Amino acid sequence: MLLLTGWGSWAQAQPANTSQSPLAPDQSWPTLNGMVNAPNWLNLGLNVQSSFLGNPTGGTTKATNWVQQTTFDASVSPGLNKDRKQWTEADHWTAHLELMVFSGTAGYGEAIGNAYALTATDHPTGLWLTEATIQRKDRRGAFDIKAGIFSVNPGSVEAPILNSYVNSVFNNTLNLNIDNIPINPFVAPGIQLHWQPGQHDESAPEKAGNYGDWHYAAFLLDPENNLSSLFGVNPGQQQINGHSQMLQWSFSKLPGTEIASEPIHNQNQLISRQLPPPLLQIGAGYLYDKASQKATKHAFGSLTILSQLPIGLDNRFWIGASGGDKTSLNLAPLFLSGGWLSQGLLPGRPLDVLALGYGRSSFNNAINPGYSQESTIELNYNIAFNSTLSAQPFAQWMLNPAGNRSVKNIVALGIQLQLQF
């Protein structure tokens, strides 16, 4: 969910002959680790996203809204700040805790007649436990295992490029809407395996990943609602007893990968790339409900490609899709989407990113008879002031909201601010 921004152009656009790395963060801005003088075995993070928005036209009513997501995470491991070549067995293990607090007024999208939240930070308010895990990482990155309480994403379904958007249909695992799949902030007890087959020669790391990466995840769904309401939150979803499994293959050795791994050379300057590298993801899974003794199957995929357009400094195009069985748990059995991102469109702002996205959700007539589809268009512009602060003004158009032809098309405007330490 988190939009990872860069830092201001005055810190990142370095002369080509400088000895300082163009990718080094601006050390003048505080970090949580620095403020508390954290030891080498502890890594702390704090991220605050605030969204202010309103719909001047369309919908069932005109309204304004504010929502905020505050995320605190902590990782503990003796190997956090060690070279992997020097790891002992204890250094392979990491404990991770993540908590989220949602503030403001939840349910704005539904309140104005839309099917989905207009921001990915719109969830029932209160304190959520969003991860408590133990992970063992392989020294060469060939095999990792994680167990505990966590979500499907970001390990599966969610391509990095989707984090550049505000609306939940984009920035929420390809709008996979099968109830009770533990999509962040919902969590469930589970296990996740990551395997990267092929050669893992430490002297030639570029050979790794030639066969892609495999992610497998399995979750026990019985305690999902109890975990969500652990600190008093009303999760707002039905209870399901059962389990869910998911398998995903990712491949990053696509055309443009080597280009995307290097800084941008522009007018004798080195500029950090803010856009993710090319990526192909394909996956499938199912959710089994003990009460009905039926499984809801689903599949998903996304493709991010680099494009050498004559505008901006760096460009990406992407497409994505998800689909599943038409059961009572699946609101939208088919979702199709795509978009374009461009870095450095404006002179003097080489780290800013413009994003345009389109998504079409086809609804399940068994749940909403007579309702067809809802289309979402988003245009936003992310302004990176420094390593701590960014602002993202956005405009969204919801066409045929909730598939209900009696509701006028919605135009929503807003801004998302982010502080990360």
C-alpha positions in Angstrom: 0.0 0.0 0.0 2.8 2.4 0.7 3.9 4.8 -1.9 7.7 4.9 -1.6 8.9 8.3 -2.8 12.3 9.7 -3.6 13.9 13.0 -2.5 14.2 16.4 -3.9 16.0 17.1 -7.2 18.6 19.2 -5.4 19.6 16.1 -3.5 19.3 13.6 -6.3 20.4 15.3 -9.5 24.1 15.1 -9.2 26.8 16.1 -11.7 27.9 13.1 -13.7 31.5 13.3 -12.5 30.6 13.5 -8.8 32.0 10.9 -6.4 28.8 10.9 -4.3 26.2 8.3 -5.3 23.1 9.8 -6.9 21.1 7.1 -5.0 22.3 8.2 -1.5 19.4 9.6 0.6 19.4 13.1 1.9 20.9 12.7 5.4 19.7 16.1 6.6 16.2 14.8 7.0 15.4 12.7 10.1 14.8 9.0 10.2 13.1 7.1 13.0 16.2 5.0 13.5 18.3 8.1 13.9 15.9 9.9 16.2 15.8 6.9 18.7 19.4 5.9 18.0 18.4 2.4 17.1 21.0 -0.4 17.5 22.3 -2.2 14.4 19.9 -5.2 15.0 16.8 -3.0 15.0 15.1 -1.2 12.0 12.2 1.1 12.6 9.9 2.8 10.1 7.0 5.3 10.4 4.8 6.3 7.5 1.8 8.7 7.5 -0.5 9.1 4.5 -3.3 11.7 4.7 -5.9 12.1 1.9 -8.2 15.0 1.5 -10.8 14.7 -1.2 -14.3 15.6 -2.4 -16.6 15.1 -5.3 -17.8 18.4 -6.9 -20.1 16.6 -9.3 -21.9 13.2 -9.6 -22.7 10.5 -7.2 -25.7 10.2 -4.9 -24.5 13.2 -2.9 -21.7 15.8 -2.8 -19.3 15.5 0.1 -15.8 16.0 1.3 -13.7 13.6 3.3 -10.4 13.0 5.1 -8.7 9.7 5.8 -5.3 8.9 7.2 -3.2 5.8 7.5 -0.3 5.7 10.0 2.0 2.7 9.7 4.6 1.7 12.2 6.9 -1.3 11.5 9.9 -2.8 13.3 12.3 -5.5 12.2 14.7 -7.3 14.5 17.6 -9.4 13.3 21.4 -9.5 14.1 22.0 -9.7 10.3 20.2 -6.4 9.4 23.4 -4.4 8.9 25.8 -7.2 8.0 27.1 -8.3 4.6 25.2 -11.5 3.7 28.5 -13.2 3.0 29.4 -12.9 6.7 26.0 -14.2 8.0 25.9 -16.9 10.7 22.7 -18.9 11.3 21.2 -16.4 13.6 21.6 -13.6 11.0 19.3 -15.4 8.6 16.3 -14.9 10.9 14.2 -11.7 11.1 11.2 -10.9 13.3 8.8 -8.3 11.9 5.9 -6.4 13.5 3.6 -3.9 11.7 0.7 -1.9 13.1 -1.6 0.4 11.2 -3.9 3.1 12.5 -6.7 4.4 10.3 -8.3 7.7 11.1 -10.9 10.0 9.6 -14.3 8.9 8.2 -14.3 5.5 6.5 -16.6 4.4 3.7 -16.6 7.6 1.6 -16.8 5.9 -1.8 -19.9 3.9 -0.8 -21.4 7.0 0.8 -21.4 8.8 -2.5 -22.7 5.8 -4.5 -19.4 4.2 -5.7 -18.6 0.5 -5.4 -15.1 1.0 -4.1 -13.0 3.2 -1.9 -11.5 6.2 -3.7 -8.3 5.8 -1.7 -6.5 2.7 -0.7 -6.2 4.1 2.9 -10.0 4.0 3.4 -10.6 1.2 6.0 -12.6 0.9 9.2 -11.0 3.3 11.7 -8.9 2.2 14.6 -5.7 0.2 15.4 -5.0 -2.9 13.3 -2.3 -5.6 13.7 -1.1 -6.0 10.1 1.9 -8.3 10.6 3.7 -10.4 13.2 6.0 -12.8 11.5 9.3 -14.7 11.6 11.3 -15.0 8.4 14.3 -17.0 7.4 16.2 -15.5 4.5 18.7 -17.4 2.4 22.1 -15.8 2.2 22.1 -16.0 -1.6 18.4 -15.2 -2.0 17.5 -18.6 -3.4 14.9 -19.7 -0.8 13.1 -17.7 1.9 10.3 -18.8 4.3 7.9 -16.6 6.3 5.4 -17.7 8.9 3.0 -15.9 11.3 0.2 -13.4 10.9 0.3 -11.4 7.7 -1.4 -10.4 4.4 -1.3 -11.7 0.8 0.2 -8.4 -0.3 2.9 -7.2 -0.9 4.3 -10.6 -1.4 1.7 -11.6 -4.0 -0.6 -10.0 -6.6 0.5 -6.4 -5.9 2.9 -5.2 -8.6 5.2 -2.3 -7.4 3.9 0.0 -10.1 0.4 -0.1 -8.6 1.7 1.8 -5.5 1.8 4.9 -7.7 -2.0 5.3 -7.6 -4.4 6.5 -5.0 -7.7 4.7 -5.9 -8.2 1.3 -4.3 -9.1 -0.4 -7.6 -5.5 0.2 -8.7 -3.5 0.3 -5.4 -5.1 -2.9 -4.0 -3.9 -6.1 -5.5 -5.6 -5.7 -9.0 -9.0 -5.2 -7.4 -9.2 -8.8 -6.3 -12.5 -8.7 -4.4 -13.1 -12.2 -3.1 -14.3 -11.7 0.5 -11.9 -12.8 3.2 -8.8 -13.2 1.1 -6.4 -11.5 3.6 -5.6 -8.4 1.7 -3.8 -5.7 3.8 -4.9 -4.5 6.4 -6.7 -7.9 6.9 -4.4 -10.6 8.1 -4.5 -14.4 8.8 -2.2 -17.0 10.1 -0.1 -18.3 7.2 3.1 -19.4 5.6 4.8 -18.0 2.6 7.6 -19.6 0.6 9.8 -17.8 -1.9 12.0 -19.8 -4.4 14.3 -18.4 -7.1 15.5 -21.4 -9.1 18.7 -21.4 -11.2 22.3 -20.3 -10.5 23.2 -18.2 -7.5 26.8 -17.4 -8.0 27.8 -14.6 -5.6 30.5 -13.5 -8.0 27.9 -13.1 -10.8 24.6 -11.9 -9.2 23.3 -10.9 -12.6 22.7 -14.6 -13.3 20.1 -14.9 -10.5 16.5 -14.7 -11.6 16.9 -16.1 -15.1 14.1 -18.5 -14.4 11.9 -16.1 -12.4 10.7 -16.2 -8.8 8.0 -18.4 -7.3 5.8 -17.3 -4.3 3.5 -19.7 -2.5 1.2 -18.6 0.3 -1.4 -20.5 2.4 -3.7 -19.0 5.1 -6.0 -20.3 7.7 -9.1 -17.9 7.6 -11.0 -19.0 10.7 -9.5 -16.3 13.0 -9.2 -13.5 10.4 -12.0 -11.3 11.7 -10.9 -11.8 15.3 -7.4 -10.7 14.4 -8.8 -7.6 12.6 -10.9 -6.7 15.7 -8.1 -7.4 18.2 -7.9 -3.8 19.2 -11.6 -3.0 18.8 -11.9 -2.4 15.1 -15.1 -3.5 13.4 -13.8 -5.3 10.3 -17.1 -5.0 8.4 -17.0 -8.3 6.6 -18.6 -11.7 7.1 -16.9 -14.5 9.0 -15.5 -17.3 6.8 -14.1 -20.6 8.1 -11.8 -22.2 5.7 -8.4 -21.6 4.1 -6.8 -19.9 1.1 -3.8 -20.8 -1.1 -2.0 -18.8 -3.8 0.8 -19.5 -6.2 2.6 -16.8 -8.2 5.4 -16.7 -10.8 7.3 -13.4 -11.3 9.8 -12.7 -14.1 12.0 -9.5 -14.1 14.5 -10.3 -16.9 12.5 -8.4 -19.5 13.7 -5.9 -22.2 14.8 -2.7 -20.5 15.7 -4.3 -17.1 19.4 -3.3 -17.4 18.5 0.2 -18.4 16.1 0.5 -15.4 18.8 -0.6 -13.0 21.0 2.4 -13.9 20.5 6.1 -13.0 19.2 8.4 -15.7 21.9 10.3 -17.6 20.5 13.8 -18.4 22.5 16.9 -19.3 25.6 15.8 -17.4 23.5 14.8 -14.4 22.8 11.4 -12.8 19.1 11.2 -11.7 17.6 8.4 -9.6 14.9 6.4 -11.3 11.6 6.6 -9.4 9.7 4.1 -11.6 10.0 0.3 -10.9 11.8 -2.0 -13.3 9.9 -4.2 -15.9 8.1 -7.1 -14.4 5.7 -9.9 -15.4 3.5 -11.6 -12.8 1.1 -14.5 -13.2 -0.7 -16.3 -10.5 -3.8 -18.2 -9.3 -5.3 -19.4 -6.1 -8.5 -20.4 -4.4 -10.5 -19.8 -1.2 -12.3 -22.7 0.4 -15.4 -22.1 2.6 -16.2 -24.9 5.0 -19.9 -23.8 5.4 -20.7 -24.1 1.7 -18.0 -26.7 1.0 -17.1 -24.8 -2.1 -13.9 -23.2 -3.4 -13.8 -19.8 -5.1 -11.0 -19.9 -7.7 -9.2 -16.9 -9.0 -6.4 -15.9 -11.4 -4.4 -12.7 -11.9 -1.6 -11.2 -13.8 0.2 -7.9 -14.6 2.9 -6.7 -17.0 5.1 -3.6 -16.6 7.3 -2.6 -19.5 9.8 0.2 -20.1 9.2 2.6 -22.9 11.6 5.0 -24.6 9.0 7.8 -25.2 10.4 11.2 -26.4 8.7 12.9 -23.3 9.9 12.9 -19.7 13.0 11.2 -18.5 11.6 7.7 -17.9 8.4 6.0 -18.9 6.4 2.8 -18.1 3.3 1.2 -19.4 1.4 -1.5 -17.6 -1.6 -3.8 -17.9 -3.3 -6.0 -15.3 -6.2 -8.3 -14.9 -7.9 -10.4 -12.2 -10.8 -12.8 -12.4 -12.6 -15.4 -10.5 -15.7 -17.7 -10.1 -19.1 -16.1 -9.8 -19.8 -17.1 -6.2 -21.4 -15.2 -3.4 -17.9 -14.2 -2.2 -16.8 -12.5 -5.4 -18.2 -9.0 -6.1 -16.3 -8.4 -9.3 -15.4 -11.7 -11.2 -13.5 -9.7 -13.9 -11.2 -6.7 -13.6 -9.2 -5.2 -16.5 -6.7 -2.3 -16.1 -3.8 -0.5 -17.5 -1.8 2.7 -17.3 1.1 4.9 -18.0 3.7 6.5 -15.7 6.2 9.2 -16.7 9.1 10.6 -14.6 10.5 14.1 -15.0 7.9 15.7 -17.3 8.5 19.2 -16.0 11.8 21.0 -16.3 13.5 21.3 -12.9 11.5 18.5 -11.4 13.3 15.3 -12.4 12.0 13.2 -9.6 8.2 14.0 -10.0 6.0 11.3 -11.4 2.8 11.6 -13.4 0.5 8.5 -13.4 -2.6 7.8 -15.5 -4.6 4.6 -15.0 -7.9 3.0 -16.2 -9.7 0.1 -14.6 -13.0 -1.7 -15.5 -14.8 -3.8 -12.9 -17.5 -6.2 -14.1 -19.9 -7.0 -11.3 -21.4 -10.3 -10.3 -25.1 -10.4 -11.3 -25.8 -13.1 -8.7 -25.0 -10.5 -6.0 -26.3 -7.3 -7.7 -28.9 -8.4 -10.3 -29.1 -5.9 -13.3 -25.8 -4.1 -12.4 -23.2 -4.2 -15.1 -19.7 -2.6 -14.7 -18.0 0.4 -13.2 -15.0 2.1 -14.8 -12.4 4.2 -13.0 -9.9 6.7 -14.5 -7.2 8.3 -12.3 -4.7 11.0 -13.1 -2.2 12.0 -10.4 1.1 13.8 -10.1 3.5 12.9 -7.3 5.7 15.7 -6.1 8.8 14.6 -4.1 10.0 17.4 -1.9 12.7 15.3 -0.1 13.2 11.9 1.4 10.5 12.5 4.0 7.7 14.6 2.4 5.7 14.2 -0.8 2.4 15.5 -2.1 0.2 13.8 -4.7 -2.7 15.8 -6.1 -5.1 13.6 -8.1 -8.3 13.6 -10.1 -10.6 10.6 -10.5 -13.6 9.8 -12.7 -16.0 7.0 -11.9 -18.1 6.0 -14.8 -21.4 4.2 -14.2 -20.7 4.1 -10.4 -21.5 0.7 -8.8 -22.9 -0.4 -12.1 -26.0 1.5 -11.3 -27.2 3.6 -14.3 -29.3 5.8 -12.0 -26.2 7.2 -10.3 -24.5 10.1 -12.1 -20.8 9.7 -13.1 -18.5 10.9 -10.2 -15.7 13.4 -10.5 -13.5 13.4 -7.4 -10.5 15.7 -6.7 -8.1 15.5 -3.9 -4.5 15.5 -2.6 -2.6 12.8 -0.7 0.3 13.8 1.6 2.9 11.5 2.8 5.5 11.7 5.6 7.9 8.8 6.0 10.7 8.4 8.6 
